[in-house]
Each structure stands twice: as C-alpha cells, then as structure tokens.
Amino acid sequence: MSNLPDMPKPEVMAEQYTLQFFDGTSRVVYDTGIERPYPCGKLIVSRTDLNGVITHANDAFVEISGYQRDELIGQQQYILRHPDMPKAAYADLWNTVKAGEKWHGYVKNLCKDGSHYWVYATVVPNVRRGETVGYTSVRRQPSRRQIDAAIAQYATMA
C-alpha cells in the first residue's frame, strides 16, 4: 500500500484538515473553497484494484485533479477525498461495489491545489472470468441543482 504525503499548503487562503482513512492512515489536506468547473463534454475515468489503488487515470481525470498521472497511479483513490464528503457515502459506495453491484452518486473531489470539483459518479466492478479484479469509475457533469441537493444531503450524514 502506498503512503500518501500531506498535501502541499496552497498559496491562497485555505482551511486545513487532517483526514483519517479506513486503513488507519491520515493526511493533512487544504480546502480553498474554490470550485473548478467540470470539463465540458468530457468523461472522467479511472480504474482501481480491489484495494482502491488507482491503476488507470484518463487525461480528463489528470487535468482536473491537478496531479500528474504518475502522482495518481499507485495511490489510494482517497487521494481526492474532500473533507466535506461523509464517510457514510464512501461506505455505501464500497459496500455496493464489493457486493458486485453498480453504484451511482454525487462526489465532491479535492484537487492537488486545494480547489474542488463535483461529479456524478458511476462505479462498477471489473469482472474477469467470474472474478472481480478491480473497479471502474466514470464521472459525468452534474447539474447545479443536483450538487445543491447533494450538499444538503451530505450535511445531514456522518
């Protein structure tokens, strides 16, 4: 398992958080509160292994995240975890895909520079010869109405 370094402190004003992850690791991140627009007309695609380690990142994912491809590949998918995202949302995602089912939901991701972007994500198990070998996530642009509804819902979750 890779060990995520703390996020570099942005040059703009940002709030600092220490995130605790399911595997016992933690990471200092910064949130500038600046929202990046979703890349119009593009799909953001990534794949992970069974443990959530990123094995593929398409160009749109690399571009919006602010990371270089080699900074993403081999890292846990939670490198993008925004402090506003409730743990329960990720628990639902992982419980669903580990049960072999498709998951849909709205996710607020944290970029390398402390900005963020919203996506409507579909995550599916990758099955080869009857065995799940990893997961693929395809992200689309959500509407502002959908983002606002997700913000309200996530504010009530743990």
C-alpha positions in Angstrom: 0.0 0.0 0.0 1.3 3.5 -0.8 1.6 6.1 1.8 0.0 9.5 0.8 2.1 12.5 1.7 0.4 15.6 3.2 -0.9 18.0 0.7 1.3 21.0 0.0 -0.1 24.2 1.5 -1.7 26.3 -1.2 -0.5 29.9 -1.8 -4.1 31.2 -1.3 -6.1 31.2 1.9 -7.2 27.7 2.8 -8.6 25.7 5.7 -6.5 22.9 7.0 -8.0 19.4 7.8 -6.5 16.1 8.9 -8.4 13.3 7.3 -8.5 9.8 8.8 -8.9 7.0 6.4 -10.4 3.5 6.8 -7.0 1.8 6.7 -5.7 3.8 9.7 -3.7 6.3 7.7 -4.2 10.1 7.9 -3.3 13.0 5.7 -3.3 16.8 6.1 -5.2 18.5 3.3 -6.2 22.1 2.5 -9.6 23.3 1.2 -9.5 26.7 -0.6 -13.3 26.7 -1.2 -12.6 27.3 -4.9 -14.8 25.2 -7.2 -13.3 24.1 -10.5 -15.8 23.8 -13.4 -16.3 20.3 -14.7 -14.6 19.8 -18.1 -17.5 20.3 -20.5 -18.2 17.3 -22.8 -15.7 15.0 -21.1 -15.9 11.9 -19.1 -13.5 11.4 -16.1 -12.5 7.8 -16.0 -10.3 5.8 -13.6 -9.8 2.3 -12.5 -8.6 0.8 -9.2 -7.6 -2.5 -7.9 -9.6 -4.4 -5.3 -8.0 -2.3 -2.5 -8.8 1.1 -4.1 -5.3 1.8 -5.5 -5.5 3.7 -8.8 -4.3 1.7 -11.8 -5.6 4.0 -14.6 -6.4 7.7 -15.0 -7.6 9.2 -18.2 -6.5 12.6 -19.4 -9.6 14.4 -18.1 -9.0 13.0 -14.7 -5.4 14.0 -14.7 -6.3 17.5 -15.9 -9.0 18.3 -13.4 -7.3 16.7 -10.4 -4.2 18.9 -10.8 -2.0 15.8 -10.2 0.4 14.3 -12.8 -0.6 10.9 -13.9 2.4 9.3 -12.1 1.3 11.0 -8.9 -2.1 9.3 -9.2 -1.2 5.8 -10.4 -0.3 3.6 -7.4 -2.1 5.9 -4.9 -5.2 5.1 -2.9 -8.3 6.7 -4.6 -8.9 8.7 -1.4 -6.1 11.0 -2.5 -9.0 13.0 -3.8 -11.2 12.8 -0.7 -12.7 16.2 0.2 -13.3 16.8 3.9 -17.0 17.7 3.2 -17.7 14.1 1.9 -19.2 12.0 4.7 -17.6 8.6 5.4 -21.1 7.1 5.1 -21.2 8.0 1.4 -17.9 6.1 0.8 -19.0 3.2 2.9 -22.1 2.9 0.8 -20.1 3.0 -2.4 -17.6 0.3 -1.3 -20.3 -2.0 0.2 -22.3 -1.7 -3.1 -19.4 -2.5 -5.5 -17.9 -5.2 -3.2 -21.4 -6.9 -3.4 -20.9 -6.9 -7.2 -23.4 -4.1 -7.9 -23.2 -0.8 -9.7 -23.1 2.4 -7.5 -24.2 5.9 -8.5 -23.8 9.1 -6.6 -22.5 12.6 -6.3 -19.0 13.2 -5.1 -17.0 16.3 -4.2 -13.4 15.7 -5.0 -10.3 17.6 -3.7 -7.7 18.8 -6.2 -4.0 18.9 -5.6 -4.1 22.7 -5.2 -7.0 22.7 -2.6 -9.8 23.5 -5.1 -12.6 21.0 -5.7 -14.9 19.8 -8.3 -18.3 17.9 -8.3 -19.1 14.8 -10.3 -21.9 12.3 -10.8 -20.1 9.0 -10.5 -20.9 5.5 -11.6 -18.7 2.8 -10.2 -18.8 -0.8 -11.4 -16.9 -3.9 -10.6 -14.5 -5.2 -13.3 -15.2 -8.9 -13.6 -12.8 -11.2 -15.4 -13.6 -15.0 -15.7 -16.2 -14.6 -13.0 -13.9 -12.9 -10.5 -13.9 -9.2 -9.6 -10.4 -7.8 -10.3 -11.0 -4.1 -9.7 -13.4 -1.2 -10.2 -14.0 1.4 -12.9 -15.4 4.8 -12.1 -16.9 7.0 -14.8 -17.8 10.5 -13.8 -20.1 12.9 -15.6 -21.0 16.5 -15.1 -23.8 17.0 -12.5 -26.3 19.9 -12.7 -26.1 22.7 -10.1 -29.5 21.6 -8.7 -28.1 18.1 -8.2 -25.0 19.5 -6.5 -27.1 21.6 -4.2 -29.2 18.6 -3.3 -26.1 16.5 -2.5 -24.7 19.3 -0.4 -27.9 19.4 1.7 -28.0 15.6 2.0 -24.3 15.2 2.9 -24.7 17.9 5.6 -27.0 15.5 7.5 -24.8 12.5 7.2 -21.9 11.3 9.4 
